[in-house]
Amino acid sequence: MKKLVISTDFILLKNALKLLGFIETGGEAKIFLSLNDVYINNIKEDKRGRKLVEGDVLKALNQEIIISHEN
C-alpha cells in the first residue's frame, strides 16, 4: 500500500488525485471521478471536494493509498 503524506489536517480528493498523478489539474477531477471507480474507506466517492484525513484509504485504478500525516 502506498502512502500519501500530508502536512495539513486534510487534503481534498481532487488535490490528492493530482499529487498521485491520476490527473494533471484539479479541473480534471470531475471527469476522472465520472469515468473511474474511486473509493474512500471502501465507500464509492464522486465528490471531488471530499476531505481526506489521516488514516483514510483511497482506492483508484487498482491502487490503494493511505493518507498519512507528516510527523
mmCIF file of the N, C-alpha and C atoms, coordinates in Angstrom:
data_MODEL
# 
_entry.id   MODEL 
# 
loop_
_atom_site.group_PDB 
_atom_site.id 
_atom_site.type_symbol 
_atom_site.label_atom_id 
_atom_site.label_alt_id 
_atom_site.label_comp_id 
_atom_site.label_asym_id 
_atom_site.label_entity_id 
_atom_site.label_seq_id 
_atom_site.pdbx_PDB_ins_code 
_atom_site.Cartn_x 
_atom_site.Cartn_y 
_atom_site.Cartn_z 
_atom_site.occupancy 
_atom_site.B_iso_or_equiv 
_atom_site.pdbx_formal_charge 
_atom_site.auth_seq_id 
_atom_site.auth_comp_id 
_atom_site.auth_asym_id 
_atom_site.auth_atom_id 
_atom_site.pdbx_PDB_model_num 
ATOM 1   N N  . MET A 1 1  ? 0.847   -1.174 0.000   1.00 0.00 ? 1  MET A N  1 
ATOM 2   C CA . MET A 1 1  ? 0.000   0.000  0.000   1.00 0.00 ? 1  MET A CA 1 
ATOM 3   C C  . MET A 1 1  ? 0.897   1.243  0.000   1.00 0.00 ? 1  MET A C  1 
ATOM 4   N N  . LYS A 1 2  ? 0.573   2.165  -0.895  1.00 0.00 ? 2  LYS A N  1 
ATOM 5   C CA . LYS A 1 2  ? 1.308   3.425  -0.974  1.00 0.00 ? 2  LYS A CA 1 
ATOM 6   C C  . LYS A 1 2  ? 0.833   4.365  0.124   1.00 0.00 ? 2  LYS A C  1 
ATOM 7   N N  . LYS A 1 3  ? 1.659   5.358  0.424   1.00 0.00 ? 3  LYS A N  1 
ATOM 8   C CA . LYS A 1 3  ? 1.315   6.390  1.394   1.00 0.00 ? 3  LYS A CA 1 
ATOM 9   C C  . LYS A 1 3  ? 1.305   7.737  0.702   1.00 0.00 ? 3  LYS A C  1 
ATOM 10  N N  . LEU A 1 4  ? 0.354   8.564  1.081   1.00 0.00 ? 4  LEU A N  1 
ATOM 11  C CA . LEU A 1 4  ? 0.348   9.960  0.666   1.00 0.00 ? 4  LEU A CA 1 
ATOM 12  C C  . LEU A 1 4  ? 0.489   10.762 1.950   1.00 0.00 ? 4  LEU A C  1 
ATOM 13  N N  . VAL A 1 5  ? 1.635   11.379 2.128   1.00 0.00 ? 5  VAL A N  1 
ATOM 14  C CA . VAL A 1 5  ? 1.928   12.129 3.353   1.00 0.00 ? 5  VAL A CA 1 
ATOM 15  C C  . VAL A 1 5  ? 1.492   13.579 3.155   1.00 0.00 ? 5  VAL A C  1 
ATOM 16  N N  . ILE A 1 6  ? 0.674   14.052 4.107   1.00 0.00 ? 6  ILE A N  1 
ATOM 17  C CA . ILE A 1 6  ? 0.206   15.434 4.061   1.00 0.00 ? 6  ILE A CA 1 
ATOM 18  C C  . ILE A 1 6  ? 0.731   16.190 5.286   1.00 0.00 ? 6  ILE A C  1 
ATOM 19  N N  . SER A 1 7  ? 0.871   17.485 5.147   1.00 0.00 ? 7  SER A N  1 
ATOM 20  C CA . SER A 1 7  ? 1.369   18.295 6.258   1.00 0.00 ? 7  SER A CA 1 
ATOM 21  C C  . SER A 1 7  ? 0.261   19.138 6.887   1.00 0.00 ? 7  SER A C  1 
ATOM 22  N N  . THR A 1 8  ? -0.952  19.032 6.362   1.00 0.00 ? 8  THR A N  1 
ATOM 23  C CA . THR A 1 8  ? -2.104  19.765 6.884   1.00 0.00 ? 8  THR A CA 1 
ATOM 24  C C  . THR A 1 8  ? -3.077  18.775 7.512   1.00 0.00 ? 8  THR A C  1 
ATOM 25  N N  . ASP A 1 9  ? -4.165  19.274 8.091   1.00 0.00 ? 9  ASP A N  1 
ATOM 26  C CA . ASP A 1 9  ? -5.140  18.387 8.736   1.00 0.00 ? 9  ASP A CA 1 
ATOM 27  C C  . ASP A 1 9  ? -5.905  17.525 7.741   1.00 0.00 ? 9  ASP A C  1 
ATOM 28  N N  . PHE A 1 10 ? -6.055  18.019 6.509   1.00 0.00 ? 10 PHE A N  1 
ATOM 29  C CA . PHE A 1 10 ? -6.792  17.272 5.490   1.00 0.00 ? 10 PHE A CA 1 
ATOM 30  C C  . PHE A 1 10 ? -6.277  17.654 4.114   1.00 0.00 ? 10 PHE A C  1 
ATOM 31  N N  . ILE A 1 11 ? -6.691  16.860 3.115   1.00 0.00 ? 11 ILE A N  1 
ATOM 32  C CA . ILE A 1 11 ? -6.415  17.167 1.716   1.00 0.00 ? 11 ILE A CA 1 
ATOM 33  C C  . ILE A 1 11 ? -7.695  16.882 0.939   1.00 0.00 ? 11 ILE A C  1 
ATOM 34  N N  . LEU A 1 12 ? -8.005  17.734 -0.009  1.00 0.00 ? 12 LEU A N  1 
ATOM 35  C CA . LEU A 1 12 ? -9.184  17.498 -0.842  1.00 0.00 ? 12 LEU A CA 1 
ATOM 36  C C  . LEU A 1 12 ? -8.897  16.367 -1.810  1.00 0.00 ? 12 LEU A C  1 
ATOM 37  N N  . LEU A 1 13 ? -9.925  15.593 -2.114  1.00 0.00 ? 13 LEU A N  1 
ATOM 38  C CA . LEU A 1 13 ? -9.768  14.455 -3.017  1.00 0.00 ? 13 LEU A CA 1 
ATOM 39  C C  . LEU A 1 13 ? -9.161  14.889 -4.341  1.00 0.00 ? 13 LEU A C  1 
ATOM 40  N N  . LYS A 1 14 ? -9.611  16.001 -4.912  1.00 0.00 ? 14 LYS A N  1 
ATOM 41  C CA . LYS A 1 14 ? -9.073  16.437 -6.205  1.00 0.00 ? 14 LYS A CA 1 
ATOM 42  C C  . LYS A 1 14 ? -7.577  16.717 -6.111  1.00 0.00 ? 14 LYS A C  1 
ATOM 43  N N  . ASN A 1 15 ? -7.123  17.268 -4.989  1.00 0.00 ? 15 ASN A N  1 
ATOM 44  C CA . ASN A 1 15 ? -5.698  17.545 -4.815  1.00 0.00 ? 15 ASN A CA 1 
ATOM 45  C C  . ASN A 1 15 ? -4.902  16.261 -4.593  1.00 0.00 ? 15 ASN A C  1 
ATOM 46  N N  . ALA A 1 16 ? -5.499  15.300 -3.910  1.00 0.00 ? 16 ALA A N  1 
ATOM 47  C CA . ALA A 1 16 ? -4.834  14.011 -3.711  1.00 0.00 ? 16 ALA A CA 1 
ATOM 48  C C  . ALA A 1 16 ? -4.658  13.305 -5.055  1.00 0.00 ? 16 ALA A C  1 
ATOM 49  N N  . LEU A 1 17 ? -5.700  13.326 -5.877  1.00 0.00 ? 17 LEU A N  1 
ATOM 50  C CA . LEU A 1 17 ? -5.615  12.696 -7.201  1.00 0.00 ? 17 LEU A CA 1 
ATOM 51  C C  . LEU A 1 17 ? -4.524  13.344 -8.039  1.00 0.00 ? 17 LEU A C  1 
ATOM 52  N N  . LYS A 1 18 ? -4.379  14.655 -7.896  1.00 0.00 ? 18 LYS A N  1 
ATOM 53  C CA . LYS A 1 18 ? -3.357  15.395 -8.634  1.00 0.00 ? 18 LYS A CA 1 
ATOM 54  C C  . LYS A 1 18 ? -1.958  15.014 -8.141  1.00 0.00 ? 18 LYS A C  1 
ATOM 55  N N  . LEU A 1 19 ? -1.760  15.000 -6.831  1.00 0.00 ? 19 LEU A N  1 
ATOM 56  C CA . LEU A 1 19 ? -0.451  14.642 -6.268  1.00 0.00 ? 19 LEU A CA 1 
ATOM 57  C C  . LEU A 1 19 ? -0.059  13.204 -6.606  1.00 0.00 ? 19 LEU A C  1 
ATOM 58  N N  . LEU A 1 20 ? -1.049  12.336 -6.703  1.00 0.00 ? 20 LEU A N  1 
ATOM 59  C CA . LEU A 1 20 ? -0.778  10.927 -7.011  1.00 0.00 ? 20 LEU A CA 1 
ATOM 60  C C  . LEU A 1 20 ? -0.546  10.691 -8.507  1.00 0.00 ? 20 LEU A C  1 
ATOM 61  N N  . GLY A 1 21 ? -0.775  11.716 -9.314  1.00 0.00 ? 21 GLY A N  1 
ATOM 62  C CA . GLY A 1 21 ? -0.527  11.601 -10.749 1.00 0.00 ? 21 GLY A CA 1 
ATOM 63  C C  . GLY A 1 21 ? -1.676  11.009 -11.551 1.00 0.00 ? 21 GLY A C  1 
ATOM 64  N N  . PHE A 1 22 ? -2.843  10.862 -10.932 1.00 0.00 ? 22 PHE A N  1 
ATOM 65  C CA . PHE A 1 22 ? -4.001  10.335 -11.653 1.00 0.00 ? 22 PHE A CA 1 
ATOM 66  C C  . PHE A 1 22 ? -4.571  11.373 -12.604 1.00 0.00 ? 22 PHE A C  1 
ATOM 67  N N  . ILE A 1 23 ? -4.440  12.653 -12.237 1.00 0.00 ? 23 ILE A N  1 
ATOM 68  C CA . ILE A 1 23 ? -4.900  13.756 -13.077 1.00 0.00 ? 23 ILE A CA 1 
ATOM 69  C C  . ILE A 1 23 ? -3.807  14.822 -13.094 1.00 0.00 ? 23 ILE A C  1 
ATOM 70  N N  . GLU A 1 24 ? -3.862  15.710 -14.079 1.00 0.00 ? 24 GLU A N  1 
ATOM 71  C CA . GLU A 1 24 ? -2.855  16.768 -14.174 1.00 0.00 ? 24 GLU A CA 1 
ATOM 72  C C  . GLU A 1 24 ? -3.313  18.063 -13.519 1.00 0.00 ? 24 GLU A C  1 
ATOM 73  N N  . THR A 1 25 ? -4.611  18.332 -13.572 1.00 0.00 ? 25 THR A N  1 
ATOM 74  C CA . THR A 1 25 ? -5.135  19.555 -12.958 1.00 0.00 ? 25 THR A CA 1 
ATOM 75  C C  . THR A 1 25 ? -6.355  19.197 -12.118 1.00 0.00 ? 25 THR A C  1 
ATOM 76  N N  . GLY A 1 26 ? -6.652  20.058 -11.145 1.00 0.00 ? 26 GLY A N  1 
ATOM 77  C CA . GLY A 1 26 ? -7.826  19.833 -10.312 1.00 0.00 ? 26 GLY A CA 1 
ATOM 78  C C  . GLY A 1 26 ? -9.116  19.833 -11.104 1.00 0.00 ? 26 GLY A C  1 
ATOM 79  N N  . GLY A 1 27 ? -9.123  20.567 -12.216 1.00 0.00 ? 27 GLY A N  1 
ATOM 80  C CA . GLY A 1 27 ? -10.307 20.624 -13.061 1.00 0.00 ? 27 GLY A CA 1 
ATOM 81  C C  . GLY A 1 27 ? -10.657 19.298 -13.731 1.00 0.00 ? 27 GLY A C  1 
ATOM 82  N N  . GLU A 1 28 ? -9.690  18.402 -13.848 1.00 0.00 ? 28 GLU A N  1 
ATOM 83  C CA . GLU A 1 28 ? -9.926  17.092 -14.454 1.00 0.00 ? 28 GLU A CA 1 
ATOM 84  C C  . GLU A 1 28 ? -10.576 16.112 -13.480 1.00 0.00 ? 28 GLU A C  1 
ATOM 85  N N  . ALA A 1 29 ? -10.669 16.486 -12.220 1.00 0.00 ? 29 ALA A N  1 
ATOM 86  C CA . ALA A 1 29 ? -11.177 15.573 -11.195 1.00 0.00 ? 29 ALA A CA 1 
ATOM 87  C C  . ALA A 1 29 ? -12.602 15.106 -11.480 1.00 0.00 ? 29 ALA A C  1 
ATOM 88  N N  . LYS A 1 30 ? -13.472 16.024 -11.891 1.00 0.00 ? 30 LYS A N  1 
ATOM 89  C CA . LYS A 1 30 ? -14.871 15.666 -12.147 1.00 0.00 ? 30 LYS A CA 1 
ATOM 90  C C  . LYS A 1 30 ? -14.965 14.589 -13.231 1.00 0.00 ? 30 LYS A C  1 
ATOM 91  N N  . ILE A 1 31 ? -14.209 14.753 -14.280 1.00 0.00 ? 31 ILE A N  1 
ATOM 92  C CA . ILE A 1 31 ? -14.208 13.780 -15.371 1.00 0.00 ? 31 ILE A CA 1 
ATOM 93  C C  . ILE A 1 31 ? -13.629 12.455 -14.890 1.00 0.00 ? 31 ILE A C  1 
ATOM 94  N N  . PHE A 1 32 ? -12.497 12.517 -14.171 1.00 0.00 ? 32 PHE A N  1 
ATOM 95  C CA . PHE A 1 32 ? -11.865 11.302 -13.659 1.00 0.00 ? 32 PHE A CA 1 
ATOM 96  C C  . PHE A 1 32 ? -12.834 10.518 -12.776 1.00 0.00 ? 32 PHE A C  1 
ATOM 97  N N  . LEU A 1 33 ? -13.532 11.222 -11.885 1.00 0.00 ? 33 LEU A N  1 
ATOM 98  C CA . LEU A 1 33 ? -14.458 10.552 -10.970 1.00 0.00 ? 33 LEU A CA 1 
ATOM 99  C C  . LEU A 1 33 ? -15.671 9.977  -11.699 1.00 0.00 ? 33 LEU A C  1 
ATOM 100 N N  . SER A 1 34 ? -16.054 10.566 -12.828 1.00 0.00 ? 34 SER A N  1 
ATOM 101 C CA . SER A 1 34 ? -17.192 10.034 -13.576 1.00 0.00 ? 34 SER A CA 1 
ATOM 102 C C  . SER A 1 34 ? -16.796 8.810  -14.411 1.00 0.00 ? 34 SER A C  1 
ATOM 103 N N  . LEU A 1 35 ? -15.513 8.700  -14.751 1.00 0.00 ? 35 LEU A N  1 
ATOM 104 C CA . LEU A 1 35 ? -15.051 7.590  -15.591 1.00 0.00 ? 35 LEU A CA 1 
ATOM 105 C C  . LEU A 1 35 ? -14.424 6.430  -14.807 1.00 0.00 ? 35 LEU A C  1 
ATOM 106 N N  . ASN A 1 36 ? -14.067 6.665  -13.546 1.00 0.00 ? 36 ASN A N  1 
ATOM 107 C CA . ASN A 1 36 ? -13.363 5.665  -12.754 1.00 0.00 ? 36 ASN A CA 1 
ATOM 108 C C  . ASN A 1 36 ? -14.032 5.482  -11.402 1.00 0.00 ? 36 ASN A C  1 
ATOM 109 N N  . ASP A 1 37 ? -13.966 4.257  -10.894 1.00 0.00 ? 37 ASP A N  1 
ATOM 110 C CA . ASP A 1 37 ? -14.467 3.994  -9.549  1.00 0.00 ? 37 ASP A CA 1 
ATOM 111 C C  . ASP A 1 37 ? -13.402 4.400  -8.549  1.00 0.00 ? 37 ASP A C  1 
ATOM 112 N N  . VAL A 1 38 ? -13.764 5.299  -7.652  1.00 0.00 ? 38 VAL A N  1 
ATOM 113 C CA . VAL A 1 38 ? -12.869 5.766  -6.598  1.00 0.00 ? 38 VAL A CA 1 
ATOM 114 C C  . VAL A 1 38 ? -13.560 5.495  -5.270  1.00 0.00 ? 38 VAL A C  1 
ATOM 115 N N  . TYR A 1 39 ? -12.840 4.868  -4.360  1.00 0.00 ? 39 TYR A N  1 
ATOM 116 C CA . TYR A 1 39 ? -13.391 4.526  -3.061  1.00 0.00 ? 39 TYR A CA 1 
ATOM 117 C C  . TYR A 1 39 ? -12.570 5.172  -1.956  1.00 0.00 ? 39 TYR A C  1 
ATOM 118 N N  . ILE A 1 40 ? -13.262 5.684  -0.958  1.00 0.00 ? 40 ILE A N  1 
ATOM 119 C CA . ILE A 1 40 ? -12.633 6.181  0.261   1.00 0.00 ? 40 ILE A CA 1 
ATOM 120 C C  . ILE A 1 40 ? -13.164 5.314  1.387   1.00 0.00 ? 40 ILE A C  1 
ATOM 121 N N  . ASN A 1 41 ? -12.258 4.598  2.044   1.00 0.00 ? 41 ASN A N  1 
ATOM 122 C CA . ASN A 1 41 ? -12.645 3.692  3.132   1.00 0.00 ? 41 ASN A CA 1 
ATOM 123 C C  . ASN A 1 41 ? -13.744 2.726  2.674   1.00 0.00 ? 41 ASN A C  1 
ATOM 124 N N  . ASN A 1 42 ? -13.566 2.176  1.476   1.00 0.00 ? 42 ASN A N  1 
ATOM 125 C CA . ASN A 1 42 ? -14.468 1.190  0.866   1.00 0.00 ? 42 ASN A CA 1 
ATOM 126 C C  . ASN A 1 42 ? -15.862 1.720  0.530   1.00 0.00 ? 42 ASN A C  1 
ATOM 127 N N  . ILE A 1 43 ? -16.022 3.034  0.461   1.00 0.00 ? 43 ILE A N  1 
ATOM 128 C CA . ILE A 1 43 ? -17.288 3.642  0.060   1.00 0.00 ? 43 ILE A CA 1 
ATOM 129 C C  . ILE A 1 43 ? -17.031 4.449  -1.211  1.00 0.00 ? 43 ILE A C  1 
ATOM 130 N N  . LYS A 1 44 ? -17.833 4.160  -2.253  1.00 0.00 ? 44 LYS A N  1 
ATOM 131 C CA . LYS A 1 44 ? -17.638 4.857  -3.530  1.00 0.00 ? 44 LYS A CA 1 
ATOM 132 C C  . LYS A 1 44 ? -17.828 6.360  -3.346  1.00 0.00 ? 44 LYS A C  1 
ATOM 133 N N  . GLU A 1 45 ? -16.893 7.119  -3.905  1.00 0.00 ? 45 GLU A N  1 
ATOM 134 C CA . GLU A 1 45 ? -16.911 8.576  -3.752  1.00 0.00 ? 45 GLU A CA 1 
ATOM 135 C C  . GLU A 1 45 ? -16.923 9.246  -5.123  1.00 0.00 ? 45 GLU A C  1 
ATOM 136 N N  . ASP A 1 46 ? -17.764 10.285 -5.262  1.00 0.00 ? 46 ASP A N  1 
ATOM 137 C CA . ASP A 1 46 ? -17.803 11.027 -6.524  1.00 0.00 ? 46 ASP A CA 1 
ATOM 138 C C  . ASP A 1 46 ? -17.713 12.536 -6.307  1.00 0.00 ? 46 ASP A C  1 
ATOM 139 N N  . LYS A 1 47 ? -17.427 12.947 -5.066  1.00 0.00 ? 47 LYS A N  1 
ATOM 140 C CA . LYS A 1 47 ? -17.302 14.372 -4.761  1.00 0.00 ? 47 LYS A CA 1 
ATOM 141 C C  . LYS A 1 47 ? -15.834 14.765 -4.740  1.00 0.00 ? 47 LYS A C  1 
ATOM 142 N N  . ARG A 1 48 ? -15.442 15.602 -5.668  1.00 0.00 ? 48 ARG A N  1 
ATOM 143 C CA . ARG A 1 48 ? -14.034 15.979 -5.772  1.00 0.00 ? 48 ARG A CA 1 
ATOM 144 C C  . ARG A 1 48 ? -13.569 16.832 -4.599  1.00 0.00 ? 48 ARG A C  1 
ATOM 145 N N  . GLY A 1 49 ? -14.505 17.426 -3.859  1.00 0.00 ? 49 GLY A N  1 
ATOM 146 C CA . GLY A 1 49 ? -14.175 18.259 -2.712  1.00 0.00 ? 49 GLY A CA 1 
ATOM 147 C C  . GLY A 1 49 ? -14.137 17.510 -1.390  1.00 0.00 ? 49 GLY A C  1 
ATOM 148 N N  . ARG A 1 50 ? -14.281 16.194 -1.445  1.00 0.00 ? 50 ARG A N  1 
ATOM 149 C CA . ARG A 1 50 ? -14.256 15.373 -0.225  1.00 0.00 ? 50 ARG A CA 1 
ATOM 150 C C  . ARG A 1 50 ? -12.937 15.575 0.508   1.00 0.00 ? 50 ARG A C  1 
ATOM 151 N N  . LYS A 1 51 ? -13.012 15.799 1.818   1.00 0.00 ? 51 LYS A N  1 
ATOM 152 C CA . LYS A 1 51 ? -11.814 15.986 2.627   1.00 0.00 ? 51 LYS A CA 1 
ATOM 153 C C  . LYS A 1 51 ? -11.289 14.624 3.084   1.00 0.00 ? 51 LYS A C  1 
ATOM 154 N N  . LEU A 1 52 ? -10.019 14.377 2.816   1.00 0.00 ? 52 LEU A N  1 
ATOM 155 C CA . LEU A 1 52 ? -9.365  13.152 3.267   1.00 0.00 ? 52 LEU A CA 1 
ATOM 156 C C  . LEU A 1 52 ? -8.476  13.500 4.449   1.00 0.00 ? 52 LEU A C  1 
ATOM 157 N N  . VAL A 1 53 ? -8.536  12.681 5.484   1.00 0.00 ? 53 VAL A N  1 
ATOM 158 C CA . VAL A 1 53 ? -7.742  12.913 6.683   1.00 0.00 ? 53 VAL A CA 1 
ATOM 159 C C  . VAL A 1 53 ? -6.854  11.696 6.953   1.00 0.00 ? 53 VAL A C  1 
ATOM 160 N N  . GLU A 1 54 ? -5.951  11.850 7.911   1.00 0.00 ? 54 GLU A N  1 
ATOM 161 C CA . GLU A 1 54 ? -5.038  10.766 8.253   1.00 0.00 ? 54 GLU A CA 1 
ATOM 162 C C  . GLU A 1 54 ? -5.819  9.482  8.541   1.00 0.00 ? 54 GLU A C  1 
ATOM 163 N N  . GLY A 1 55 ? -5.353  8.403  7.960   1.00 0.00 ? 55 GLY A N  1 
ATOM 164 C CA . GLY A 1 55 ? -5.977  7.102  8.156   1.00 0.00 ? 55 GLY A CA 1 
ATOM 165 C C  . GLY A 1 55 ? -6.961  6.718  7.067   1.00 0.00 ? 55 GLY A C  1 
ATOM 166 N N  . ASP A 1 56 ? -7.431  7.683  6.276   1.00 0.00 ? 56 ASP A N  1 
ATOM 167 C CA . ASP A 1 56 ? -8.338  7.369  5.172   1.00 0.00 ? 56 ASP A CA 1 
ATOM 168 C C  . ASP A 1 56 ? -7.586  6.547  4.122   1.00 0.00 ? 56 ASP A C  1 
ATOM 169 N N  . VAL A 1 57 ? -8.300  5.620  3.495   1.00 0.00 ? 57 VAL A N  1 
ATOM 170 C CA . VAL A 1 57 ? -7.711  4.796  2.441   1.00 0.00 ? 57 VAL A CA 1 
ATOM 171 C C  . VAL A 1 57 ? -8.435  5.099  1.138   1.00 0.00 ? 57 VAL A C  1 
ATOM 172 N N  . LEU A 1 58 ? -7.670  5.531  0.153   1.00 0.00 ? 58 LEU A N  1 
ATOM 173 C CA . LEU A 1 58 ? -8.183  5.865  -1.166  1.00 0.00 ? 58 LEU A CA 1 
ATOM 174 C C  . LEU A 1 58 ? -7.851  4.710  -2.107  1.00 0.00 ? 58 LEU A C  1 
ATOM 175 N N  . LYS A 1 59 ? -8.844  4.226  -2.834  1.00 0.00 ? 59 LYS A N  1 
ATOM 176 C CA . LYS A 1 59 ? -8.626  3.178  -3.832  1.00 0.00 ? 59 LYS A CA 1 
ATOM 177 C C  . LYS A 1 59 ? -9.053  3.702  -5.188  1.00 0.00 ? 59 LYS A C  1 
ATOM 178 N N  . ALA A 1 60 ? -8.125  3.636  -6.153  1.00 0.00 ? 60 ALA A N  1 
ATOM 179 C CA . ALA A 1 60 ? -8.412  4.072  -7.523  1.00 0.00 ? 60 ALA A CA 1 
ATOM 180 C C  . ALA A 1 60 ? -7.420  3.405  -8.459  1.00 0.00 ? 60 ALA A C  1 
ATOM 181 N N  . LEU A 1 61 ? -7.887  3.048  -9.646  1.00 0.00 ? 61 LEU A N  1 
ATOM 182 C CA . LEU A 1 61 ? -7.038  2.455  -10.677 1.00 0.00 ? 61 LEU A CA 1 
ATOM 183 C C  . LEU A 1 61 ? -6.185  1.301  -10.123 1.00 0.00 ? 61 LEU A C  1 
ATOM 184 N N  . ASN A 1 62 ? -6.811  0.411  -9.382  1.00 0.00 ? 62 ASN A N  1 
ATOM 185 C CA . ASN A 1 62 ? -6.157  -0.772 -8.806  1.00 0.00 ? 62 ASN A CA 1 
ATOM 186 C C  . ASN A 1 62 ? -5.012  -0.432 -7.860  1.00 0.00 ? 62 ASN A C  1 
ATOM 187 N N  . GLN A 1 63 ? -5.057  0.754  -7.275  1.00 0.00 ? 63 GLN A N  1 
ATOM 188 C CA . GLN A 1 63 ? -4.059  1.153  -6.290  1.00 0.00 ? 63 GLN A CA 1 
ATOM 189 C C  . GLN A 1 63 ? -4.756  1.490  -4.985  1.00 0.00 ? 63 GLN A C  1 
ATOM 190 N N  . GLU A 1 64 ? -4.063  1.244  -3.897  1.00 0.00 ? 64 GLU A N  1 
ATOM 191 C CA . GLU A 1 64 ? -4.577  1.547  -2.575  1.00 0.00 ? 64 GLU A CA 1 
ATOM 192 C C  . GLU A 1 64 ? -3.584  2.491  -1.903  1.00 0.00 ? 64 GLU A C  1 
ATOM 193 N N  . ILE A 1 65 ? -4.075  3.634  -1.467  1.00 0.00 ? 65 ILE A N  1 
ATOM 194 C CA . ILE A 1 65 ? -3.213  4.664  -0.890  1.00 0.00 ? 65 ILE A CA 1 
ATOM 195 C C  . ILE A 1 65 ? -3.769  5.077  0.459   1.00 0.00 ? 65 ILE A C  1 
ATOM 196 N N  . ILE A 1 66 ? -2.915  5.089  1.474   1.00 0.00 ? 66 ILE A N  1 
ATOM 197 C CA . ILE A 1 66 ? -3.343  5.539  2.800   1.00 0.00 ? 66 ILE A CA 1 
ATOM 198 C C  . ILE A 1 66 ? -2.844  6.961  3.014   1.00 0.00 ? 66 ILE A C  1 
ATOM 199 N N  . ILE A 1 67 ? -3.721  7.771  3.602   1.00 0.00 ? 67 ILE A N  1 
ATOM 200 C CA . ILE A 1 67 ? -3.372  9.154  3.908   1.00 0.00 ? 67 ILE A CA 1 
ATOM 201 C C  . ILE A 1 67 ? -2.656  9.162  5.259   1.00 0.00 ? 67 ILE A C  1 
ATOM 202 N N  . SER A 1 68 ? -1.486  9.749  5.268   1.00 0.00 ? 68 SER A N  1 
ATOM 203 C CA . SER A 1 68 ? -0.677  9.785  6.477   1.00 0.00 ? 68 SER A CA 1 
ATOM 204 C C  . SER A 1 68 ? -0.284  11.223 6.770   1.00 0.00 ? 68 SER A C  1 
ATOM 205 N N  . HIS A 1 69 ? -0.260  11.572 8.040   1.00 0.00 ? 69 HIS A N  1 
ATOM 206 C CA . HIS A 1 69 ? 0.112   12.927 8.436   1.00 0.00 ? 69 HIS A CA 1 
ATOM 207 C C  . HIS A 1 69 ? 1.586   12.997 8.725   1.00 0.00 ? 69 HIS A C  1 
ATOM 208 N N  . GLU A 1 70 ? 2.226   14.043 8.248   1.00 0.00 ? 70 GLU A N  1 
ATOM 209 C CA . GLU A 1 70 ? 3.651   14.269 8.468   1.00 0.00 ? 70 GLU A CA 1 
ATOM 210 C C  . GLU A 1 70 ? 3.915   14.436 9.961   1.00 0.00 ? 70 GLU A C  1 
ATOM 211 N N  . ASN A 1 71 ? 4.884   13.727 10.475  1.00 0.00 ? 71 ASN A N  1 
ATOM 212 C CA . ASN A 1 71 ? 5.200   13.827 11.922  1.00 0.00 ? 71 ASN A CA 1 
ATOM 213 C C  . ASN A 1 71 ? 6.273   14.826 12.190  1.00 0.00 ? 71 ASN A C  1 
# 
